[in-house]
């Protein structure tokens, strides 16, 4: 007669007390085997497949997907045959058989599938095989308790060979921790080829690590077959590979080189852009070509660079010189379907707001169409990055190598602001300057950024340089 056994959420180790049911791997009515994963749960540390300690038919499941269960809560019930039920019932009477641990340790299982090991002269400390499962600890694992000597990592002993030879192919593996299972799986270690050093032959993390250390020392794993050379490693088992080539590859090379070679620093400031927005509105209301906000910011940048030419330069490390440049070739970041590109406005310092607006529009259209020439993408001396169009307030820009600085502009949004001694709602923007600390110190960078902020807050300041 079949008996229904309850399997509870096991102790997942690492001090974890609950887990969320992510996905059931079996349905009610399915036939399951010992050690078969039945549910996938997520803990605070990992995603774990929980194996069932019984072989039989699933009669009930507890907990919907997305439900959080405490350790020890009922997980599912399994109807086992008469012979299996008797063995499981005997195990339930064992004080070590809590039914609340992972398969292979402390839970009952059919006798035909249980691992038995003949007594060996060195296994005197193990339990009597007539009353239960005998410890499968190898001779080397028992040695430290007797004489304090170190365990021989990854070296099969006589007891180990006997345990492996007599372990059923489809029987339970004595592992309690899902982390140990994961460590073994990711490194190609066959747990059925190991004999654990823990209680009742429990395989511990140290046992797997011993094998891995022996693997590193000898070039391949001890007790585990070497993985095929063509088999992907754990890090390659999911996702896809995207070649870094074309525009994306060029951007990757330039940004990597920037971070590798340039000792950059960033400073930032919030500015009240209300008056700048009003000035732009007044310009556009007067008729003629509409002036873009980017053009006004570019005009402010060129005026600031005239006052702080150190930031319109590059470093020649071979000659150990800072090369200050006369012309301002202003790059600006443009997002396209092909990725981020930085077109360059030539001689930006000589252009007015209308000319800058027209050139920005032309280069942006060419960037989106993919028709920019190499000359239009190179030769910049300073970059303006308006990442506010992405709805963000601030950032730490990466300098466009081999330039010396980049100005970042966040979104302009209404915020509380003290204006003329009173709290008011004003249009506020965050400005960030990343600079090459080799070309100047913080005083120069701060002076540049403060001038830009002053022009944003009081556009009339620009009249002094026009």
HUTAZI-V978152 format. One record per pair of residues at least 12 apart in sequence whose ideal C-beta (glycine too) atoms are under 7 Angstrom apart, sorted by sequence separation. I is the first residue (numbers start at 1). GAP is how many residues later the second one is. D is the distance in whole Angstrom. If there is no record, write none. Layout:
i/gap/d
I/GAP/D
I/GAP/D
This chain:
i/gap/d
25/12/5
26/12/5
37/12/4
38/12/6
62/12/5
123/12/7
140/12/4
191/12/6
211/12/6
312/12/7
313/12/6
331/12/7
385/12/5
433/12/6
25/13/5
37/13/7
38/13/7
62/13/6
116/13/6
194/13/6
211/13/6
280/13/6
312/13/5
331/13/5
363/13/6
395/13/5
414/13/6
415/13/4
25/14/6
37/14/5
38/14/5
62/14/6
310/14/7
330/14/7
345/14/5
24/15/5
25/15/6
36/15/6
61/15/5
140/15/6
309/15/5
329/15/5
330/15/5
345/15/7
412/15/5
413/15/6
433/15/6
35/16/5
36/16/6
60/16/6
91/16/6
92/16/6
175/16/6
280/16/6
312/16/6
329/16/7
394/16/5
433/16/5
23/17/4
60/17/5
91/17/2
117/17/5
122/17/4
125/17/6
140/17/5
194/17/7
329/17/5
383/17/5
393/17/4
412/17/5
21/18/6
22/18/5
58/18/6
59/18/5
90/18/6
115/18/7
116/18/7
139/18/4
173/18/5
329/18/7
330/18/4
345/18/7
392/18/6
393/18/6
431/18/6
22/19/6
34/19/7
59/19/7
114/19/6
117/19/5
138/19/4
139/19/7
173/19/6
189/19/6
329/19/7
392/19/7
410/19/6
21/20/6
22/20/5
32/20/5
34/20/7
58/20/6
59/20/5
88/20/4
122/20/6
139/20/5
276/20/7
327/20/6
328/20/5
343/20/4
380/20/6
383/20/6
391/20/6
409/20/6
410/20/4
20/21/6
34/21/5
57/21/7
87/21/6
115/21/7
138/21/5
328/21/4
382/21/6
385/21/6
387/21/6
388/21/5
431/21/6
19/22/4
20/22/5
33/22/5
56/22/4
57/22/5
87/22/7
138/22/4
174/22/6
183/22/7
189/22/5
327/22/7
381/22/6
385/22/7
388/22/5
409/22/6
431/22/6
19/23/6
32/23/7
56/23/5
87/23/5
180/23/6
305/23/6
380/23/6
382/23/6
383/23/4
384/23/5
385/23/5
386/23/5
387/23/7
388/23/4
19/24/5
32/24/7
54/24/4
56/24/4
87/24/5
180/24/7
184/24/5
343/24/6
385/24/7
388/24/7
407/24/7
408/24/4
22/25/7
55/25/7
56/25/7
167/25/6
180/25/5
183/25/5
187/25/6
31/26/6
32/26/6
52/26/7
54/26/6
84/26/5
174/26/7
176/26/6
179/26/7
302/26/5
341/26/5
407/26/6
16/27/5
83/27/6
136/27/4
174/27/5
429/27/7
16/28/6
29/28/7
30/28/5
56/28/6
72/28/5
174/28/5
175/28/5
177/28/7
180/28/6
302/28/7
332/28/7
405/28/6
406/28/5
16/29/7
29/29/6
55/29/6
164/29/6
174/29/6
194/29/6
301/29/7
343/29/6
405/29/7
28/30/5
193/30/4
334/30/6
405/30/4
12/31/6
14/31/6
27/31/7
28/31/7
164/31/7
193/31/6
336/31/5
341/31/7
404/31/6
405/31/7
26/32/5
28/32/6
163/32/4
189/32/6
298/32/6
336/32/5
338/32/6
344/32/6
404/32/4
28/33/6
188/33/7
334/33/5
343/33/5
344/33/7
54/34/6
190/34/5
343/34/6
344/34/7
160/35/4
189/35/4
190/35/7
342/35/7
344/35/6
397/35/6
399/35/6
404/35/5
12/36/6
39/36/7
123/36/6
159/36/7
188/36/6
341/36/6
344/36/4
394/36/5
396/36/7
24/37/6
122/37/6
393/37/5
395/37/6
397/37/5
399/37/6
38/38/6
120/38/6
294/38/7
342/38/6
394/38/6
396/38/6
120/39/5
188/39/4
10/40/7
24/41/6
342/41/6
21/42/5
23/42/6
120/42/7
21/43/7
22/43/7
306/43/7
21/44/5
118/44/6
7/45/6
21/45/7
117/45/6
407/45/7
7/46/6
20/46/7
21/46/5
32/46/7
117/46/5
302/46/5
7/47/6
20/47/7
302/47/4
20/48/5
21/48/6
186/48/4
5/49/5
117/49/6
331/49/3
18/50/5
19/50/6
53/50/4
116/50/6
298/50/6
329/50/5
330/50/7
333/50/7
18/51/6
51/51/7
52/51/7
115/51/7
329/51/5
332/51/7
18/52/5
51/52/5
115/52/5
329/52/5
330/52/6
331/52/4
332/52/5
333/52/4
17/53/6
18/53/6
115/53/6
328/53/6
17/54/5
53/54/4
299/54/6
328/54/6
330/54/6
4/55/6
55/55/6
113/55/5
53/56/6
115/56/6
141/56/4
154/56/5
325/56/5
113/57/7
114/57/7
138/57/5
153/57/4
154/57/5
296/57/6
299/57/6
113/58/4
137/58/7
295/58/5
298/58/5
342/58/6
12/59/7
113/59/7
136/59/4
137/59/7
151/59/7
154/59/7
9/60/5
11/60/5
136/60/6
137/60/5
153/60/5
154/60/3
153/61/5
295/61/4
9/62/5
291/62/5
295/62/4
9/63/6
109/63/6
291/63/7
8/64/5
9/64/5
137/64/6
8/65/6
135/65/6
136/65/3
289/65/5
292/65/5
295/65/6
8/66/6
9/66/5
135/66/5
291/66/5
294/66/6
8/67/6
133/67/6
155/67/7
156/67/6
6/68/6
7/68/5
35/68/5
104/68/4
154/68/3
289/68/6
292/68/6
7/69/5
34/69/7
103/69/5
104/69/5
105/69/5
154/69/6
312/69/5
331/69/6
104/70/4
312/70/5
6/71/5
7/71/6
104/71/6
105/71/5
311/71/7
5/72/7
4/73/5
5/73/5
102/73/6
102/74/5
4/75/5
5/75/6
34/75/6
101/75/5
102/76/7
2/77/5
3/77/6
305/77/6
2/78/6
2/79/6
34/79/6
2/80/7
1/81/5
301/81/7
3/82/3
2/83/7
5/83/5
301/83/6
298/86/6
297/87/6
251/88/6
314/88/5
11/89/6
251/89/6
314/89/6
10/90/6
11/90/6
314/90/6
8/91/6
10/91/5
247/91/5
248/91/5
313/91/5
7/92/7
8/92/5
10/92/5
247/92/5
294/92/6
311/93/6
247/94/6
311/94/4
105/95/6
105/97/5
301/106/6
297/112/6
322/117/5
53/119/7
315/121/7
315/123/5
311/124/6
315/124/6
268/126/6
313/126/5
311/128/7
310/129/5
311/129/7
48/130/4
266/130/5
310/130/4
46/132/7
46/133/7
310/134/5
264/135/6
277/135/7
46/136/7
308/136/6
33/137/7
34/137/7
35/137/5
262/137/5
311/137/6
34/138/5
35/138/6
259/139/6
262/139/7
273/139/5
308/139/6
258/140/5
261/140/7
308/140/4
258/141/5
255/143/5
258/143/4
257/144/5
304/144/5
307/144/6
272/145/6
254/146/7
254/147/5
272/147/7
304/147/5
304/148/5
277/150/5
301/151/7
274/152/5
300/152/6
303/152/7
274/153/4
272/154/5
273/154/5
273/155/7
300/155/4
272/156/6
273/156/5
300/156/7
270/158/6
271/158/6
303/159/6
306/159/7
270/160/5
271/160/6
268/162/6
269/162/6
300/162/7
303/162/5
13/163/7
268/163/6
299/163/7
13/164/4
268/164/4
14/165/7
12/166/6
13/166/6
266/166/6
267/166/6
266/167/7
266/168/5
264/170/5
265/170/6
264/171/7
264/172/6
265/172/5
263/173/7
264/173/7
262/174/5
263/174/5
263/175/6
267/175/7
267/178/6
267/179/6
269/180/6
276/180/5
279/180/4
267/182/6
271/182/4
275/182/6
273/183/5
275/183/6
276/183/5
269/184/5
275/184/6
271/185/5
272/185/5
271/186/5
